[in-house]
Amino acid sequence: MATDKRYIEIIRALSEMIQQDDLKSGDKLPSERELSDRLQVGRSSIREALRGLELLDIIETKRGEGTFMKAPSSYRLVDLLLSFILKDDQARKDLSETRRIVEIEALKLAVYRISEDEVHHLDELISHSKMKWSHGDFPVEADYQFHETIVKACGNVLLYNIWKSLVAFNKEAIKESLERKGRPPESIKEHELVVEAIKHGEVEKALEAMSHHLKNSRF
C-alpha cells in the first residue's frame, strides 16, 4: 500500500507541475530525466506515473519524439480521483457508484445523439464478445469498449473524460465480474437489450436495461 500511495503522489505532483507550467494541448513535457531531477524521484517511478496519466488521457507518448499534452482535461478531477483510488473499500464503492451515475446520464444523451456507425460498432462488439466466449475467453476489452462507445456517443467530452477517469484504473474489476460463473452470456444478453432499446430510441427501456446490467456487473 505504501508503494501505491507513493505512485499516486508522483502522479499528483506531475499533474500539479502541468498546471504550474501552463502546458496546453500539443505542448511537450520535459524528458524523463528532467522530470526525475525536478521531482526528486527515480526514472522508473516517473515512467509508471506517466503511464497513469496516459491512461487518464491527459498525455500521449510519440515514439522518437517524446511525451505531449492531449486535449484539455480537468486536473482537479484527476487530483480528486487519485485521492480515492486504492484508499479503502468504501472509497472504491463510491467510485463504482459515481461511475454508474455518469454512465446512466451519458446514456440518456447517447440515445438521441448516437450515430449509425456507433450503433454498428456496438453490434460488432457484441458479436466479438460472443466469439471470444465461444472459445472460452473472457471478452474484457470488448466489454470495456462497449461501455466506452456509448459514453463517447453522448457527445459531451467532459462527461466522457470523467467516465474514463473512473474506469481507466479499474479494468481488472471488469475481468473479475466476467469471471463469475455464468456471467459472460448474461452480460452479452444485457448488452443486446441496451442496444435494441437504443436502436428504437426508447430512452426508458435503455436506461432500465443499463441499470439492470450495471447492477449485475458489480463493478
Salt bridges, closest charged atoms under 4 A:
GLU9 OE1 - ARG6 NH1 3.58
ASP21 OD2 - ARG38 NH1 2.86
ASP22 OD2 - LYS24 NZ 2.66
GLU32 OE1 - ARG47 NH1 2.94
GLU48 OE2 - ARG51 NH1 2.20
ASP57 OD1 - LYS70 NZ 2.77
ASP57 OD1 - LYS164 NZ 3.95
ASP79 OD1 - ARG12 NE 2.59
ASP89 OD1 - ARG92 NH2 2.49
GLU103 OE1 - ARG99 NE 3.02
GLU103 OE2 - HIS147 ND1 2.23
GLU105 OE2 - LYS108 NZ 3.10
ASP123 OD2 - LYS199 NZ 3.00
GLU124 OE2 - HIS120 NE2 3.15
GLU124 OE1 - HIS121 ND1 3.66
GLU141 OE1 - LYS171 NZ 3.28
ASP143 OD1 - HIS147 NE2 3.61
ASP143 OD2 - HIS191 NE2 3.86
GLU148 OE2 - LYS164 NZ 3.87
GLU179 OE2 - LYS175 NZ 2.45
GLU186 OE1 - ARG183 NH1 3.54
GLU190 OE1 - ARG183 NH2 2.64
GLU190 OE1 - HIS213 ND1 2.61
GLU192 OE2 - LYS130 NZ 2.61
GLU196 OE2 - HIS200 ND1 3.59
GLU202 OE2 - LYS205 NZ 4.00
